Amino acid sequence: MLAVYAKGPEFADPLSALMIGERPEPVVPDGWVRVRISAASLNRHDLWTLRGVGVHPLKFPTILGCDGAGVLDDGSEIVLYPVITSTNWCSDETLDPGYSVFSEIHQGTLADYVVAPRRNVLPRPESLSPVSAAALGTAWLTAYRMLFSKSGLQPGMTMLIQGASGGVATALIQLGRAAGMEVWVTGRTDKKRAAAEQLGAHRTFAPGEALPNRGDAVFESVGEATWAHSLESVRRGGTIVVVGMTSGNNPPANILRIFVEQIAIVGSAMGTLQDMRNLIQFVVTSGIVPKIGLTLPLREATEGFRAMWEDRTSGKVVFTR
């Protein structure tokens, strides 16, 4: 079968590890199902996999991809929940010390076929296209949990999103606007800020720009480059929801401000199976069409990876059969 895979870890030059070619079709274990992939989306996680982060060296070559939508052997149209838990784990999936996503322990979704635990396949609503459904896994699920489970926001409150163009950021803009929040966004260029406004952001700002007032919650995925601004931009008693550190892992903490202003700093990672069900329902009932920045055939996946690596994406990159 055709697949996009990492031949081995290449930390300094991850795109040199990217391969497109034939791989063996997966064997279906007991309790799992085979999915013929219709569409699968790209995540920054895939670039980290190419670098060898989070994958045991003996797991290479490994098929990339965490998310997807497709068809079961019985013809059912489905969307994949990306979190695979340990055997017999029955609590919050994101708290399972042994959880993984597709492409880490098990082969990924950037292929003609993938196998998945039966509990990980959810019905795809007719109103949700395979391309839109493929975008809802890692990035949108992460954004949904940040907003609805971690931030404490209520309609009418102000949220600041650090970074305007990535998959999580664009999902937060669309979800926040649909949920009735006042959505503020930072972006490095006029083009990125304009794109955020087109998606529904009420106001946009340059990185580090002083805000007219402090927000109720800040959504932080950048890390070192934006952390000081995030601390200065959240109100007394507000919340910073942290989900990433793309610019570095050692920001100044400013502990004095954290305890004097009683700022809650909350970590978030992925989302539960129920979060995924709720996300799908919210997207459908709200009429949200997830922002897709680039759609390519699977055979042309290299261009999608290069666009993400060079920071030329806005919204999700999706590959189709």
Stockholm file with secondary structure:
# STOCKHOLM 1.0

chainA/1-321         MLAVYAKGPEFADPLSALMIGERPEPVVPDGWVRVRISAASLNRHDLWTLRGVGVHPLKFPTILGCDGAGVLDDGSEIVLYPVITSTNWCSDETLDPGYSVFSEIHQGTLADYVVAPRRNVLPRPESLSPVSAAALGTAWLTAYRMLFSKSGLQPGMTMLIQGASGGVATALIQLGRAAGMEVWVTGRTDKKRAAAEQLGAHRTFAPGEALPNRGDAVFESVGEATWAHSLESVRRGGTIVVVGMTSGNNPPANILRIFVEQIAIVGSAMGTLQDMRNLIQFVVTSGIVPKIGLTLPLREATEGFRAMWEDRTSGKVVFTR
#=GR chainA/1-321 SS CEEEEESSCCSSCGGGGEEEEECCCCCCCTTEEEEEEEEEEECHHHHHHHHTTTSCGGGCSEECCSCCEEEETTCCEEEECCEECCTTCCSCGGGCTTCEETTTSSCCSSBSEEEEEGGGEEECCTTSCHHHHHTTTHHHHHHHHIIIIISCCCTTCEEEEECSSSHHHHHHHHHHHHTTCEEEEECSSHHHHHHHHHHTCSEEECTTCCCSSCEEEEEECSCTTTHHHHHHHEEEEEEEEECCCTTCSCCCCCHHHHHHTTCEEEECCSCCHHHHHHHHHHHHHHTCCCCEEEEEEGGGHHHHHHHHHTTCCCSEEEEEC
#=GC SS_cons         CEEEEESSCCSSCGGGGEEEEECCCCCCCTTEEEEEEEEEEECHHHHHHHHTTTSCGGGCSEECCSCCEEEETTCCEEEECCEECCTTCCSCGGGCTTCEETTTSSCCSSBSEEEEEGGGEEECCTTSCHHHHHTTTHHHHHHHHIIIIISCCCTTCEEEEECSSSHHHHHHHHHHHHTTCEEEEECSSHHHHHHHHHHTCSEEECTTCCCSSCEEEEEECSCTTTHHHHHHHEEEEEEEEECCCTTCSCCCCCHHHHHHTTCEEEECCSCCHHHHHHHHHHHHHHTCCCCEEEEEEGGGHHHHHHHHHTTCCCSEEEEEC
//
